[in-house]
Amino acid sequence: MEKRNTNILIIGAGPSGMVAAGYLQKHGIDCLVIEKNEFPRFTIGESLLPKSMENFKEAGLLSALQKEGFQKKFGARFIKERKIGEFDFAQKFDKGWDWTWQAPRADFDMALAEENIRKGVKILFNTEVKKVEFESKRSRTEVLQKNGTKLQITANFIIDASGNGRVLANQLGLNATPKVTGNSSIFTHIKETGRPRGKEGELITFEVINTKTWFWYIPFSNGNTSLGFVGNNNWFSQFSNDNTKAFKTMLKKLDYYNGRFEDYPFLFEPVKLPNIAKGVKRLFGEGYVLTGNSAQFLDPIFSSGVAFATESGLKAAKLALKQLQGENVDWQIDYADYMENGTRVFSSYVKEWYTGNLQKLFFYDSPKQEIKEQICAVLAGYVWDRKNPFVKNHRRIIKNVAKMIDQENLKI
Ligand SMILES: Cc1cc2nc3c(=O)[nH]c(=O)nc-3n(C[C@H](O)[C@H](O)[C@H](O)COP(=O)(O)OP(=O)(O)OC[C@H]3O[C@@H](n4cnc5c(N)ncnc54)[C@H](O)[C@@H]3O)c2cc1C
């Protein structure tokens, strides 16, 4: 078996792995990325949050992405029974970025990988991590290439950014019940030739079907549009097992978008994913760290997946670099606690979305601008700023404001 050695082994070339690799390459650290698939490859997670722009910039990947002409995303619209809750990232509590992109991930992830390769990052595509063994802090990883070749890679440190591959979580028995459970999703793309011009054909929109079920509309700059439904597993069980039939029946349940997509053939058979949330018991151990979806995933309602994937990828790379330079790193405080703080805020928002409390705030007739801006900062991914009351008091504040709306004694 051929043997290789690297300082840092990164599993997975999604946004988490690519931001980690970009940062390490920029700081002259030898790293090797192992990616199971050939790129470009389809994956879901097409609407980003402004916070992730900071991470792409720090990893040296932003200017390459800017050349791609992806659809810019300046905010998001939520619709329920014709009521509209719209958020503009320019009007938020935190300064930060006020725009980002919505993009087909095959092209987006390809652009990230190509930029890293151009700068000298080594990525082995079509290569799957099969087994990892740790000996003290060093690791020995067995990988299998599509052509049948086996390699053994020794590394000082592993960043596991394998997404739903969940390489180390599966191997080390780290899987745990996620913070949000019981949701499934189904999605596809169409070529929307009759797309309306302007905002109506550009703005990402979430249509609420009922408190626990919603639909996404994500138009891309290449003329394709992503459509998807998310709801609890029970809601899905009423539809056909044939995903195309099921998706067509679901489209008929839409109100605002009723009839708009029915004439378009699906570009691929709708993909159904059950139990989309993921969790782990531990985010790091001797010689490794879990980043992005290989660590955890909550729910797509606020498009937080890539923001967390890049935030954790960048944080992990920074700490790994420090460690390599001989500095002491407290992975619990500097990584796990930091990531958990952000995840907790989002999980409150996700939970309160599905209880209906957050929906009361979003669709309230006369919202108070100050509150809207504080919520908007969270929706833009700025979930670590404890100066924002909607971050600091995330556990109670949504419930409390919803209660006041119920009592109709607050103009929020
Ligand atoms: C229905 C749904 C909708 C979503 N919508 C959004 C959204 O709108 N916005 C958003 O930000 N997020 C969204 N997400 C979440 C988003 O998909 C993820 O958070 C994001 O892709 C995570 O990035 P990552 O880099 O961690 O993993 P990935 O992008 O999944 O990359 C992991 C890579 O690892 C590779 N890999 C896996 N196993 C191995 C192995 N054994 N060896 C080598 N390589 C391996 C895979 O091939 C893959 O390329 C959604 C998720 C779901 C389920």
The ligand as a Gaussian input file, in Angstrom:
#p B3LYP/6-31G(d) Opt

LIG

0 1
 C      -32.866000      19.768000       3.031000
 C      -31.687000      20.600000       3.382000
 C      -31.620000      21.924000       2.970000
 C      -30.533000      22.706000       3.313000
 N      -30.496000      24.036000       2.938000
 C      -29.482000      24.806000       3.342000
 C      -29.420000      26.188000       2.961000
 O      -30.285000      26.709000       2.263000
 N      -28.350000      26.912000       3.377000
 C      -27.342000      26.373000       4.134000
 O      -26.406000      27.077000       4.504000
 N      -27.357000      25.070000       4.468000
 C      -28.394000      24.287000       4.095000
 N      -28.386000      22.965000       4.412000
 C      -27.234000      22.434000       5.154000
 C      -26.034000      22.249000       4.232000
 O      -26.344000      21.270000       3.281000
 C      -24.830000      21.806000       5.049000
 O      -24.813000      22.459000       6.283000
 C      -23.505000      22.094000       4.351000
 O      -23.477000      21.550000       3.069000
 C      -22.388000      21.517000       5.201000
 O      -21.149000      21.702000       4.565000
 P      -19.950000      20.724000       4.916000
 O      -18.758000      21.275000       4.237000
 O      -19.930000      20.452000       6.352000
 O      -20.383000      19.327000       4.247000
 P      -20.651000      18.947000       2.730000
 O      -20.903000      20.123000       1.912000
 O      -21.674000      17.875000       2.757000
 O      -19.267000      18.329000       2.274000
 C      -18.786000      17.122000       2.795000
 C      -17.927000      16.427000       1.755000
 O      -17.330000      15.278000       2.354000
 C      -17.277000      14.242000       1.414000
 N      -17.199000      12.946000       2.104000
 C      -18.179000      12.317000       2.794000
 N      -17.742000      11.132000       3.275000
 C      -16.442000      11.035000       2.895000
 C      -15.443000      10.031000       3.072000
 N      -15.676000       8.898000       3.726000
 N      -14.212000      10.250000       2.513000
 C      -13.953000      11.397000       1.834000
 N      -14.872000      12.359000       1.627000
 C      -16.102000      12.191000       2.157000
 C      -18.581000      14.414000       0.638000
 O      -18.484000      13.809000      -0.649000
 C      -18.730000      15.934000       0.576000
 O      -18.230000      16.495000      -0.630000
 C      -29.466000      22.155000       4.069000
 C      -29.528000      20.813000       4.466000
 C      -30.619000      20.048000       4.132000
 C      -30.662000      18.618000       4.587000

